[in-house]
Structure formats: structure tokens, C-alpha cells
Amino acid sequence: MSLERKDWALLAIAAAKGEPVSPVQLQKSLFLLGRELGNLVGEEFYEFEPYNYGPFAIAVYQDAEELAEEALITITRPPHSRYNKYRATAAGLEEAARIRDQAPARAAAYLDKAVAWARRLSFSELVQAIYAKYPETRVNSVFG
């Protein structure tokens, strides 16, 4: 079975083990997976374009909304925050475990590491790290 695009989004959110994932962490983790292991994620994977803060795919947010409608994740906006937080539900963690069994092991392991790495960094550190490794993604940046 090949995974659907939104399955990768669920795996990324679930990699945080029930902790929140920010939009930039979700976008950049999936970008890294596609860039580094594109041969393992399938042809229907996200297409990232250089945007205000580096590589961006609107479809990531669309898929997250669909996952929320299926009760696999929650999307919340903390008070005084401009950004949503994505968190896997218990059902989402179960579904992610099932999907993970079907995913290429190397890609799933890479995504776990990418999410853990992204969650350790501040917004600016994460964006700057992506720009450092993939300078072409900076072309439309509004970020210093």
C-alpha cells in the first residue's frame, strides 16, 4: 500500500507523541522528508514553493483540516497566539501506528527525527536552518 499525502501529515503530527506541533514545524518537517527521501514518499507528495518563511505547501494545512474533521488531530489556537497548534488525538495516534506499519521504515524514522529536531528549535532558528541548507527556498522570504 502506498500512503496518501495526508497520511504523511498525520505521521508528522503523531511523531510529537501527543504534544503540539506548530505550523512551521509541520511544514518544514514534511519539506525535509520530501527533499531528503522523495523517492520513498510517492509522487503525490506535497509540492513546496518558496514563500514568506521558506518552503510552503498550502495542501499541508488542507490535509490537517481534513484530519481534524476525521477526529485524528485537533487544531487549536492558544490565547494570544497567531498560530495554530496541531496535536494527534488518541485515535490519531492509533491510526498513525497503523499507517506507520505500511510506510517505508526509513521514511518514517526520518520523519520522527525531523519532527523532534524541528520541535527543539525556535521559529527563527528553524527557518534559518532551512535557509542555510536550502538557500533556494529563501527567494520569496519576508524573514531577515
C-alpha positions as CSV (number, residue, x, y, z in Angstrom):
1,M,0.0,0.0,0.0
2,S,1.3,3.4,-0.8
3,L,0.5,6.2,1.6
4,E,-1.8,9.1,0.8
5,R,-0.3,12.6,1.2
6,K,-2.3,13.3,4.3
7,D,-1.0,10.1,5.9
8,W,2.4,11.7,6.0
9,A,0.9,14.8,7.7
10,L,-0.7,12.5,10.3
11,L,2.6,10.7,10.8
12,A,4.4,14.0,11.3
13,I,1.9,15.3,13.8
14,A,1.8,11.9,15.6
15,A,5.6,11.9,15.8
16,A,5.3,14.5,18.5
17,K,3.5,11.8,20.6
18,G,0.5,13.9,21.6
19,E,2.5,17.1,22.1
20,P,1.7,20.1,19.9
21,V,3.3,20.8,16.5
22,S,3.3,24.4,15.1
23,P,2.6,25.2,11.5
24,V,6.3,25.9,10.8
25,Q,7.4,22.7,12.4
26,L,4.8,20.7,10.4
27,Q,5.7,22.4,7.1
28,K,9.5,22.1,7.5
29,S,9.4,18.5,8.7
30,L,7.4,17.4,5.7
31,F,9.6,19.6,3.4
32,L,12.7,17.8,4.7
33,L,11.1,14.4,4.3
34,G,10.2,15.1,0.7
35,R,13.5,16.7,-0.1
36,E,15.7,14.1,1.5
37,L,13.7,10.9,0.8
38,G,11.4,11.9,-2.0
39,N,11.8,8.5,-3.7
40,L,10.1,6.9,-0.7
41,V,7.1,9.2,-0.2
42,G,5.4,8.8,-3.6
43,E,4.6,11.1,-6.5
44,E,1.5,12.6,-4.8
45,F,3.6,14.1,-2.0
46,Y,3.4,17.8,-1.2
47,E,4.9,20.3,-3.6
48,F,6.6,23.0,-1.7
49,E,7.2,26.5,-3.0
50,P,9.4,29.3,-1.6
51,Y,7.2,31.5,0.4
52,N,7.3,34.1,3.2
53,Y,9.2,31.8,5.6
54,G,10.8,29.3,3.2
55,P,9.3,26.2,1.7
56,F,5.5,26.1,2.0
57,A,2.6,23.9,0.7
58,I,-0.9,25.1,1.3
59,A,-2.0,21.4,0.9
60,V,-0.4,20.6,4.3
61,Y,-3.0,22.8,6.0
62,Q,-5.8,21.5,3.9
63,D,-4.9,17.9,4.8
64,A,-4.6,18.9,8.5
65,E,-8.1,20.3,8.3
66,E,-9.3,17.0,6.9
67,L,-7.5,15.1,9.6
68,A,-9.2,17.3,12.2
69,E,-12.6,16.6,10.6
70,E,-11.8,12.9,11.0
71,A,-11.0,13.5,14.7
72,L,-7.4,12.2,14.2
73,I,-5.9,15.5,15.2
74,T,-7.0,18.7,17.0
75,I,-6.3,22.2,15.7
76,T,-6.3,24.8,18.4
77,R,-5.1,28.4,18.6
78,P,-3.7,29.2,22.1
79,P,-4.7,32.6,23.5
80,H,-2.5,35.5,22.4
81,S,-1.1,33.4,19.6
82,R,-1.2,34.0,15.9
83,Y,-0.6,30.3,15.0
84,N,-2.5,27.1,15.3
85,K,-1.2,24.1,17.2
86,Y,-1.7,20.6,15.8
87,R,-2.0,17.6,18.1
88,A,-2.7,14.0,17.5
89,T,-5.8,12.6,19.3
90,A,-5.8,9.1,20.8
91,A,-7.5,7.9,17.6
92,G,-4.9,9.7,15.5
93,L,-2.0,8.1,17.4
94,E,-3.7,4.7,16.8
95,E,-4.2,5.4,13.1
96,A,-0.7,6.7,12.8
97,A,0.7,3.5,14.3
98,R,-1.3,1.5,11.7
99,I,-0.1,3.7,8.8
100,R,3.5,3.6,10.1
101,D,3.4,-0.2,9.6
102,Q,2.7,0.4,5.9
103,A,5.2,3.2,5.5
104,P,8.7,2.8,4.3
105,A,10.6,2.3,7.6
106,R,13.4,4.7,6.6
107,A,11.0,7.5,5.7
108,A,9.0,7.0,9.0
109,A,12.2,7.1,11.1
110,Y,13.5,10.1,9.2
111,L,10.2,12.0,9.8
112,D,10.4,11.2,13.5
113,K,13.9,12.7,13.7
114,A,12.9,15.7,11.6
115,V,9.9,16.5,13.8
116,A,11.9,16.1,17.0
117,W,14.6,18.4,15.6
118,A,12.1,21.0,14.4
119,R,10.3,21.0,17.8
120,R,13.6,21.8,19.6
121,L,14.1,25.0,17.6
122,S,12.5,28.4,17.8
123,F,10.6,29.7,14.8
124,S,13.6,31.8,13.7
125,E,16.1,29.1,14.3
126,L,14.1,26.6,12.3
127,V,13.6,29.0,9.3
128,Q,17.3,30.0,9.4
129,A,18.4,26.3,9.5
130,I,16.2,25.5,6.4
131,Y,17.6,28.6,4.6
132,A,21.2,27.6,5.4
133,K,20.7,24.1,3.9
134,Y,18.3,25.0,1.1
135,P,19.1,28.6,0.1
136,E,16.9,28.5,-2.9
137,T,13.9,28.4,-0.5
138,R,14.7,31.9,0.6
139,V,13.8,33.6,-2.6
140,N,10.4,35.0,-1.6
141,S,11.3,35.4,2.1
142,V,10.0,38.2,4.3
143,F,12.2,36.9,7.0
144,G,15.6,38.6,7.8
